[in-house]
Structure formats: structure tokens, C-alpha cells
């Protein structure tokens, strides 16, 4: 009789190595985050996974994202007005944030050497053990640029 072998996914292995229990919901959240470039909010994660997990609660999503962040598997991006988005890319990199629609994109990668240098210099010039930094550039995405210009023109006319 042949035994079935269980193939462990990268996400499952990452959870175990971080000391986190592997549950179907946690694994689904981790897989969604690893496959997303949208820098999802907890609400976006919940909305995407709720159809497949009818018993999933918003609180479970918030707690899981927090646990994954604490374990170093996710990076929380602090937006304005206490809004948070999450990124599975935990390496130092900068983000572009649209002030109109809230879209979050990674920069093109050219800033990474500067960010690494800043982290290094920050550690060398203080007694702190610096673990991470946030770098967000705020403006308007291509889709919202024209709308933003129209809104600014309307405000000037009033």
C-alpha cells in the first residue's frame, strides 16, 4: 500500500518556521497576501476570502495580519488617517500612495540602494537597533491625476 505524501507549500513552511499554527484561514490569508501586488487592507483581504470561508470574521483577519506582521512575514504600511495596508514584500522598499483613490504601488526599485544606505547610516549613528523604516510618497496615480487637477481647479474658482 502506497502512502500519500503531504507536500508542504512555501506559505505553510513560512508559517511553521515563524512558530505560527497552520490553520486553513491563516494559510489562505498568507497565500492571498503572497500573491497580491495590491497592498491589501484588512477589509480587502476579508472581502476576498469571505466567499470561501463563510465563518471568517473581520477580527480573525485583523488578528492574523497582525500575527503575520509580528512574525516578520508581512509589512504593515501606515497610511494617513489610521488606515493600514499590508505587503508580503518585507524588504526595504518605498511605496507610492494615491491621495485620491488610495492605490498603493511599489516604486520601480531605483530607491532601494538609498533606503539600504539610510538604514545602515541610521544604525551607525544611534544606539538604537533599527529594524525597519517606512517610506511613502504621496501624490496622484495616473488614473487620478486628471481628476485631481480638475478638483484643484474647481477649488480655486470658488
C-alpha angles and dihedrals in degrees: 000000000000119000121226113241118218111223111213115219123221090250092051091049092048091053092050094047089052089054094248123139113246110237126167091248094047091047092049091050091048092048092048092050093047091051097045127092091177095087090231126217119227088258091055091050091049093048092049096048101036095085091056094040109038091178093054114120128203088239091058090053093049093047093046093049089049091050091048090049092049089050090053094246095113135032121220116220112208110218127186120286096026094295116143133199127185134225128195089205101088095176115108108274138139130249135215113219123194112221092205107046101014095238114161122204133172116247117249095268098257092110097055096090089053092048091050089049091050091050091049094047091045090055093045095051100047140045090237122108098232112206104173147346137208124227119181128169114204123209140098127308119228091263094052102037095090092044090050091051090050091050092049091050091050091051091051091051093054 
